Amino acid sequence: MDPVAFHVASRPAHGEGELTVHHPHDGRVVGRTTLATAEQVEAAVAAAAGVAATAAALPAHARAAALDHVSGRIAERAEEFARLITAENGKPLKWARAEVARAVSTFRWAAEEARRFSGELQRLDTDPTATGRIALVRRAPKGPVLGIAPFNFPLNLVAHKVAPAIAVGAPIVVKPAPATPLSALLLGGLLAETDLPEGMFSVLPLPDGRAAELVVDPRLPVVSFTGSGPVGAAIRRAVPDKHVTLELGGNAAAVICEDWNTDEDLTFAAHRVATFANYQAGQSCIAVQRVYVHEWLYDAFLPRLVAAVQELRVGDPSDPLTDVGPLISDAAARRVEAWVDEAVTAGATIELGGRREGATYPPTVLSGVPADAKVCVEEVFGPVLVVARVPHDQAAFAAVNDSAYGLQAGVFTHRLDTAFAAHRALDVGGVIVGDVPSFRADQMPYGGVKGSGVGREGVRSAMDHYTEPRVMVLTGLPL
């Protein structure tokens, strides 16, 4: 198995040493690459800085054509991408295919945004002193972007760094997660097929410990990071003068409101919560982790939820029928096991699950969990669901907010006034009404508050983060 090339300044390259990627399910080797050398890192950053002016001047049709090409090529090779994601990440094939479809859309949407990224006109003659003046406000790239991606969506979260950068004409240097570099490397090969100028992109496999050299490099004035809170906080402290966007995870909650009370309502909510607490083995920033149920619905909802979780098929992620696969590593599964055991020792009840096998931790439902247990307070990032009863909807909203995180929340209600009350009360980046917090459309603003980060992803939101307004005032016009 020959090492897969990475890309330095748009050109394929091999580095030093070897990075071996193992399948989380059975440990077999699924691919190899090499690590970028210090000289290659320097070449990538220098090339990005050197091509920045050319990239910013690229016409919209050139940027859009490159993005359309990548979107189309991902679609053509969708099954190859999906099976690669499953192999390096352990994600069930059904969810890997869904991730690939989202990446196709992300690049397509970026192409559309590139075509309409035109700025705005502002009349200035609202005051007499500005008679005959009009302003054109356009957005210009801040400069080359550093994109640091996590392991849990090894294709689409790289796409969310790369596609907006190309759309605005900003070079980008990507550091994929060391556990899952192969999808990003395959994407790099598709980018190399385009007519983008040399140096527009680099994809550099590096150990996490070497990311700091890129973070602090002044030639990369924008840093877009998705990953853990402590690392994100360290990045923010290290480069206070840079524009930094951080998507740092969450502790996503769903609320079953008082009016969501028919058998059909409760069964629907149970199946949605069961699915999206476990759909990436819980390794999603918006996987359902906490469920707050109105007290007079709790006894009807809990058995439905346990039954729905029990229906999920756990096993080999390459089987299209598998719903839940392994976590990214044995170490990750052992950590989840330890947190559940700690909660049980503190008084929690295991309604279902709770027995680890290697890197696989089964879908687990807990009740009676103390509010200060790690499975309530921290991001589990595993297939663990905490269910609690609350006396009324307002108490549920308060419980959702009693968290260091604030990414998204789901509110199961039919009432418009309750939906608006939740939107006003919940201290999160997004409120999903009538469904779980795990919904995300790739064009919408996505991000959180508190420990969940700063800034927003989503194609247009990222394009705004990568650019700054530049004003031109025209004078002496007969408006």
N, C-alpha and C positions, 0 to 999 in steps of 0.2 A: 504494500500500500504506500504509494509515493506521497510525500507531503504536498498539500494543497498550497498553491501560491497565494500570497496576499498582494496588495497593491500599494506602491509608493509613488506618489505623484502620477497616478493613473496608469502606471506600468507594473506588470506582474513582477514579483520578486520573491526570493527566499532569504531567510535570515540565518540565525544561529540557534543551536540547540534544537529541541523538538518539543512541541506541545501535542500531547496525545489525548484524544477525546474518547471517552468511554460511554457506553450506553448505560444510563442509570438503572435500567431494568435488570440487566444480566451482567453488566461489567465488561462486555466485549468491546474491543477497539472498533470504533466506527469511522475514524479518520485521524489524520495527522496534519499538522502544519508546523511552521517554525516561528520563532520569536523575532520581531524586528530588532535590529541592532541600533545602537545609539546613533550611528552614522545615518541609518535609514530614517530614523525619527527626525533627525535634523533635516534631511533631504525633503521629507514630506512637509514639514512646517515651512521651510524656506520656499518650497514650490507654491504652497498655498498663499503665502504672503506675496510672492512674486507675481502670481496670476490674479490677484484680487482686483486690480483695476480693470483688467480685461474681462473678468467674470462679471463685474458690476455693469459693464457696457454691453453685455450680450443682449441681443434683441429678444423680445418676448417669444417670438416663434422658435428661436433656437433652444431656449430653456424648456419651453413646452414640448418641443419635439423629443428632446432627450428624456423627459419624464414620461411621455406617452410610450416611447420605445421600451423603457424599463417596465412600465405597467404591462404592456403587451407580452413582453418576454417572460415575466413572472407567470402570467396566465398560461402561456404555452408550456412552461416547465413546472406547472403547479404541483403535480404529483411528486416530482423529484424534490421540490422544496419541502413539501409536506412530510415525506418520508425522512428527509434529512433532519427536519425539526424534531420529529419523533425519536430519531436515533440519538441525537446529541442532547436532547432535553428530557426525554421520557414522556412527553406530552402525548396523550392518546391521539391516534391518527385522525379521528373525527374533528378534534379541536385544532390539530395542526393544519388540516385542510381549511378550517375556518380562518385561522391566522393568515394563511397564504391569500385567501380571498380578500381579506382586509388590506393586505399589503398592495394588492392589485388596485384596490380602490384608493388607497392613500396616494400612490403615485399618479393615478388618474386625476384625483381631485387637485393635487398640486399643479398638474399641467393646466387644468382649468383656471386655477387661481393665478398662475403665472400670466395667463392671457388677459386677465382683468385687473391686475395689480397696477392701477393707473393713477392713484392719488385722487385728490379732490380739489375743486375750485371753491374759493371763498370770496364773496363780495366784501370789499373793505369800505365801500362808500356809505356804510351805515352811519358814519360820522362825517361832518362837512370837511374836516381836514384831510380825509382820504378820498375825496371825490375823484373819480377817474382811475381808481386803483383796484386791482384784483390780485388775489394770491393763488398761486398754484402750489399745493402741498403734496410733494412726492416723498417716497421713502427710499433711502439709500442703505445698502448693506453697511453694518458696523465694521465688517471685516471678516476674516476667516473664522470658522466655527469649529470648536472641539465638541464632538458628540461621544458621550460615554454611555454605552447601552448595557442592560442587565441580561440575565440568562433566561428569564421566564417567557419573553416573547422575542426570540433571537432574530426574527426577520422583521416583524412589523414595528417594533420599537426602534430598530435601526432605521427603518423607512421613515419614521417620524422625526428623525434627526436629519436624514439626507434629503428627502424630498422637498421640505420647505427651504433648505439652503440653496438647492439648485433653482427653485422657483424664484428666489429673489436675486440670484447671481452672486452667492457667497460660496467660496471654496470651503470644504469641510474635511476634517481629519476625524476618522471614526476609530474608537477603541472598543471592540466587542468584548463581551464577557469571556474570560479565559475558559469557562466550562462549556461555552457554546459558540465558538467562533465560526463554525463551518457555514452556517446560513449567511452570515455577513460576507464571508469570502466569496460565496457563490453570487451574491448580489453584486459584489465588486466586479466580478467578471461581466455582468450585464451592463454596468455603468461604463466599463471599458469599451463596450461596443458602440457607444454614442459618439457624437462629434463634439463633446464638451472639450474645452481646452485642456492641455496637459497640465497637471497640477491641481485640477479642480477638485479631486477627491483622493484620499488615501484611506486604506483600511489596514490598521496595524494591530496584529496580535501582540499583546503585552501582558505581563503579570500585573495584577492590580497595584502592586507596590511601585510600579514604574509610571503610573498614570500622573503622578505629581509633577513630573518634568514637563508634561504637556499642559497641565492645569495652569502652572505659573508662567508659561512662556508668553511674553507680551505680544507676540505676533498672532496669538489666538485670542482676540478680545471678547469672544462670546463662548461661554461654556454651557452646554446642555447636558445635564446628568439625570439619569433615571437609576435609582438604586436605593441603598439603605440610608436611613436617617443620619447615623453618625458620620458616614463618609460624606454625605451631602453637606452637613454642617461644617466639616473640616474644609471642604472646598470653598464654602462661602467665607470662612475666616481667612483662608489662604490668599484669596484674590478679591478683596473688597472693592477694588476699582474696576473690576470686570463686570460685564452683564452676564449674570448667572441665572439660569432657570433650573429648578430642582423639582423632580417628581419623586417623592420620598416614601411613598407607600401609605398605608392607612390601616384602619381597624373598622371595616365597613359594617354598618348596621342596617337592619330592616325593621320596620315598625308595622305591626298588624293592628290597624286602628279599629275602634269600636264599631264603625259602620261596615267593616269588611267581614260580615258575619253569616253569610249563607254557607251551606255545605259546598256549593260550587266555588265560592270565594276562597274558603279555607283550603280546599283541595288544590286549587290553582296555586295559591301562595306557597303551600307546602312543597309542591313539585318544583316551583321556580327557586325557592330557597335551597332545596336539596341539591338541585343541579348546580347552582352557581356558588354554593359553598365549596364544591368539590371539583369543578370542571377543569382546573389545571392542577389537580391535587392541592387545591387551596393556594397555589402559588401565583396569585394575582392580587394586585394592590386593591382591587375592588371586589374580591371574593367575599361572600357574606361570612362574617365571623360572629356577629351578635344579632339576636332576634329578640325584640321586645314585643310582647303579646298582651293585649288588653286582658285583664284578669278573668273576665267572664267568657273569654274565648280560648283561654290557655288550655283547659282540659280537653277541648275538642280539637285544638290545633296540634298539640304535641304528638299524639299517636299518628296523626296524618303525616307529620314531618318525619317521624322515625320510619314509618312504612315507606315513604318516598325515598329516603336515604338508603334504606335496605334494598330497594330495587336497583340501585346503581351497580353496574358490573365493574369489578375491580380485577385487573390482570395485565396481560401483555399489551402495551400501548400500541403495538403494530396491528393488533386485531381491530378491525373497524367497529366492532360491537363493544369494545371496552370504553367505559365512561371515565374511569379513574385509574391513572397509572402511578408510577413511583414518584417520589420527590427527587430533586436534582442529585441527592447523594445520601449515603447512609448517615452521614453526620447530621444532615438536615432532618432526617426522620428521627434520629435519636434525640435531637433537641425538642421536636414536637412531643415525642413520648415523655420526655422529662417534664415538660410544662403540664401535660395532662395528668401525669402522676402527682405532680405537686398540687394541682387543683383538687384531685380526689382526696388526697391527704388532708386538705383544708375543708373538706365536706361536700364536694361536688359529687353528683351521681352520673355514672356513665349510662346513658340510655341505649347507646349502640356503639360498637367499635372498640377502639382502645388497645389493640394488640398489634404491635409492629412486626413486620417480617422484612428484614433487610432495609432497603430504601423505601419500601412501601409502608405507609401508615394508612389504615383503613378509614373511610369516612366515619367520623365520630361525632356524636351528639351528647352534649353535657347539659345537665340542669342543676339548679341549686348551687351555682358557682359563686364563691365569694367575690365581691366587686373588685377586690384588690389582687386577685389571682392574675398571673401573667397572661393566661388565655383570654382574659377580659381587657387587660390594660395595654398589652403590647400587641404588635402584629404577629400573629401565629405563623402566617405564610405556610399553612398546611391545612389538611382537610378536617378542621375542627370547628364545630358550631356550638355556640353557647346560647341557650334559650332561657329567657327570664320573663316573669309576669310583672305587669305594671298596673296601677290602679286606674289610669286614664291616659289619654293621648299626650297631654302636656307632660306627664311624668316620663313617658317614653322619649319625647323630644329632649328632655333634660338628661336622660340617661345616655342618649346618643352623643350629646355634647360633652358628657363627662369622660372625655378622652383627650389624650395629647395629640390626636390626629383629627383631620377633618377633610377627607377626600370626597367621598360621595355617600349618600344615604338613600335607601329605598323606603317609600311610604305607601303602604297598601290602603288606599281609601278611594271611595267613590265621590266624596264631597269636595266641591271646588273650594269652599272656605277652609276646609282642613288642609287641602293641598297648599293654599296660599299661607296659612298659618305655619305649616311646616317649613315652607320656603323662607319665611321671615325668621323663624326661630332657630333653625338648624345651622350650626356654624361649620358648614362644609362647602366644598367647591361646586357640588352639584346635587340636586335632589331629583330622584327618579320616582315619579308618581305612578302608582298602580303596578309597580314591578320592583325587582331587586336593585341594589345599588351597582350591580355589575354591568349595567348597560353602558356602552360607549359607542358613539358614532365618531368616525375618525376625522370628520370635518368640524366637530363642535369643540369649543374650549374645554380643556380637560386639565384639571389640576386641583390643588387643595390649599388649605390654610393650616395654621398651627404647624405641627410636626410633619404634615403631608407635603410641605414644600413651598416654593415661591414660583410665580409665573404660571403659564398655561401652555400645554401642548395642544394638538389639533392643528391642521395644516395652516390655516390663516393666522391663528394665534401665534404659532411659532414664527411665521413670516414677519409678523409685527415685532416679535422679540429680537429677531436677527437684524432688524433695520432700525433706522431712526428718521424722523421727519426732516425734510429739507424744504425750506420755503423759498419760492421765487415770487417777488412782487412786481407786477407790471403796472406801469404808470402812464397816465395821459390817455386812457381809453374811453371811448364814448359808450359807457355802459347803459 
